[in-house]
Amino acid sequence: MQKQLNGITRELGGLSHNIGFQLEDRAYRSLPYLLKRDFGIEIKEKLVRKFIKNKKGERDGKRYLQ
């Protein structure tokens, strides 16, 4: 029974991850419009979606967070 429970837990985790990614993808496509509408920020270049792994907000020598 414990093996079945672990299997179900893994599958639910994968499903949750998949749904979360789909929601993020939809939000990401709407972001330029929302930034312009709500904050007057106009995106001039294509947005690139990347993960920032360190607490300083740096990646490849460039600073992304202030």
C-alpha positions as CSV (number, residue, x, y, z in Angstrom):
1,M,0.0,0.0,0.0
2,Q,2.9,2.4,0.8
3,K,4.3,1.9,-2.8
4,Q,0.9,2.7,-4.3
5,L,0.7,5.9,-2.1
6,N,4.2,6.9,-3.2
7,G,3.2,6.4,-6.8
8,I,0.1,8.5,-6.5
9,T,2.0,11.2,-4.7
10,R,4.6,11.3,-7.6
11,E,1.8,11.4,-10.2
12,L,-0.1,14.2,-8.4
13,G,3.2,16.2,-8.1
14,G,3.8,15.8,-11.8
15,L,0.3,16.9,-12.6
16,S,0.6,19.9,-10.4
17,H,3.9,20.9,-12.0
18,N,2.3,20.6,-15.5
19,I,-0.7,22.7,-14.6
20,G,1.5,25.3,-13.0
21,F,3.7,25.6,-16.0
22,Q,0.6,26.1,-18.3
23,L,-0.7,28.9,-16.1
24,E,2.8,30.5,-16.1
25,D,2.9,30.2,-19.9
26,R,-0.4,32.0,-20.3
27,A,0.5,34.7,-17.8
28,Y,3.9,35.2,-19.6
29,R,2.2,35.9,-22.9
30,S,-0.1,38.5,-21.2
31,L,2.7,40.2,-19.3
32,P,3.6,42.9,-21.9
33,Y,0.0,44.1,-22.3
34,L,-0.5,44.1,-18.5
35,L,2.7,46.0,-17.8
36,K,1.8,48.6,-20.4
37,R,-1.8,48.9,-19.1
38,D,-1.1,48.9,-15.4
39,F,2.3,50.6,-15.1
40,G,3.0,52.3,-18.4
41,I,6.0,50.0,-19.0
42,E,6.5,49.2,-22.7
43,I,8.5,46.1,-23.6
44,K,10.8,46.9,-26.5
45,E,12.5,43.5,-26.9
46,K,11.3,39.9,-26.8
47,L,10.9,38.7,-23.2
48,V,13.1,35.7,-22.4
49,R,12.1,33.3,-19.7
50,K,15.0,32.1,-17.5
51,F,15.6,30.9,-14.0
52,I,17.8,32.9,-11.7
53,K,19.5,30.5,-9.3
54,N,21.3,32.7,-6.8
55,K,20.2,35.1,-4.2
56,K,22.0,38.1,-5.8
57,G,19.8,37.9,-8.9
58,E,22.8,37.3,-11.2
59,R,23.2,35.1,-14.2
60,D,26.1,34.9,-16.7
61,G,27.6,38.0,-15.1
62,K,24.5,40.1,-15.6
63,R,22.4,41.5,-12.8
64,Y,18.6,41.0,-13.1
65,L,17.3,41.9,-9.6
66,Q,18.0,45.1,-7.7
